[in-house]
Amino acid sequence: MKIFGFAGWSGSGKTTLIEQLIPLFVKRGLKVSLIKHAHHSFDVDHPGKDSYRHREAGCSEVVVVSEKRWAIMHELRGEPEPSLEEQIERVSPCDLLLVEGHKRHPLPKLEVWRRENGKPLLHPEDEHIVAIATDTALETKLQQFDLDDHDGIGNFILNYNGFR
């Protein structure tokens, strides 16, 4: 399993870019999975649903299964957030695992940067950034892509990870 990350400040367009890249990878026959780090509380369950009620009653994990998909909801209940390595261990085997967030983690990643955000570049402080997708030309030795160059970015990621 190859692992490749996307780093950038909130509002830079990471999710939108990844959403455009996944179909390109799948079209090439790759099984793709994703780990997304959320910096805030989130819930995939809804009040009133049986699974929500079971979690609220105290279950550590609730598994919901249907003929189309399944999900595990795990309540940390004060335990620390699992490390990226622990999260990766839980992912089913795939060809390419994309990681959105975890911008300080030492894995190869593409920085997604927009001038209008007014945030500093993560590169060159992060030596694990291998390329940049941006809305403006930057002074850097790294390969740069326009944010809308989905084919170019996708091909770079595939080549970087030895797919061809």
Residue, then its C-alpha position, 0 to 999 in steps of 0.5 A: m500500500k502506497i501512502f500519499g498526503f495532502a497538506g494545507w491550511s483550512g480553505s486551501g482546497k484540499t478536499t475539492l482537489i482530492e475529490q477530483l483526483i480519486p476518479l482519475f486513480v480509480k479509472r486507472g484500476l487502483k483501489v483508493s482509500l482515504i484518511k481525513h483528519a478533522h480538527h473539530s468534533f464531528d459526528v456521522d450519526h444522528p440523534g434518534k437513530d438506533s446507533y446514536r442511542h446505543r453510543e449515547a447509552g455507553c457503547s465503545e463501538v457501534v458497527v452499522v451494516s447494510e448491503k451497501r456499506w458498513a461503518i464503525m463508530h468508535e467513541l474515544r471517551g477520554e482516550p487519546e486520538p489514535s496516531l496516524e500509524e494506528q489509523i493506517e493499521r485499521v484501513s483495509p488493504c488498498d493500492l493507494l491510501l490518501v491522507e488529508g490533514h496530518k500536515r506535520h506528519p512525516l509522509p510524502k505530501l502535496e501542499v495545497w496553497r492559496r494566496e487569498n488565505g493569507k497563510p504562510l507556506l508549509h514548505p520549505e519548513d516541511e521537508h516531506i512536501v514533494a510538490i505544490a498545487t497553487d493558484t499563483a506562481l511561487e519561488t520554489k525548487l519543488q514542482q508546481f501545479d495549478l490547482d485545476d491541473h488535475d491530470g498533471i497532479g494525478n500523474f505526478i502522484l502516480n509516478y511518485n508512488g511508482f504506478r504506471 
